[in-house]
Amino acid sequence: MTPMRPNAFGRLALAILLTTAVLAACSSTPPPPDWQMNAQSAVERAADAWLAGNDRVAQAEITRARSEVARTGQPALAARLELAHCATRVAALVFDACEGYAPLAIDAAAPEQAYARYLQGEAGSADAERLPSAQRPLAQASLAGAGTDLAPALARIDDPLSRLVAAGVLLRRGQASPAVVADAVATASAQGWRRPLMAWLRVQQERARSGGGAEDDVQRLQRRIELVGGPSPTK
């Protein structure tokens, strides 16, 4: 797995917010407005900081991104930005209520409402068709029923953050097999994303412990957790 800049957060937001790259490639098209460029930069910096565990910088940058989007006066765009922010939290197994999106939900379009349900682990078959293309096949496989092997579908998601978001949703739905968890650990590790790596390592360790795994495996995972820099879990 080749490390890459963690700009998937930007793609999650800007795939539904902006068309900067397309516009810039067309010489006949006017340059994108400042708010788009500023929002894109802030979103990417927020992702870098949050995935690394730097909350102070992440908060400053997401606040800046929100301010830029607010300049448009379009709640639907603000709702999309909040969903992108919530998606990164799901990637690191922070399963909260996506409070930033809640007051904007009334103005969100059907695809954004479907994505919000997806992040909460509550997507239905009608929602799957409205999800971002990276998430759609796995969501459909997830809804196919018990016994479906979801690890291969997860592995086909090329973008690292999109893959972690999908894995987080599977865990939330109770569908994360050991292979799914191992894939999430490997993905976060390859990118050097401290926050999601810690979260997924702890899931892997807890499963090893509760499932009667070898103590050597539990201790090996503990050494990885300590290397990443987290505190020892309570036994």
Secondary structure, 3 states (H helix, E strand, C coil): CCCCCCCHHHHHHHHHHCCHHHHHHCCCCCCCCHHHHHHHHHHHHHHHHHHHCCHHHHHHHHHHHHHHHHCCCCHHHHHHHHHHHHHHHHHCCCCCCCCCCHHHHHHCCHHHHHHHHHHCCCCCHHHHCCCCCCCHHHHHHHCCCCCCCCHHHHHCCCCHHHHHHHHHHHHHCCCCCHHHHHHHHHHHHHHCCHHHHHHHHHHHHHHHHHCCCCHHHHHHHHHHHHHHCCCCCCC
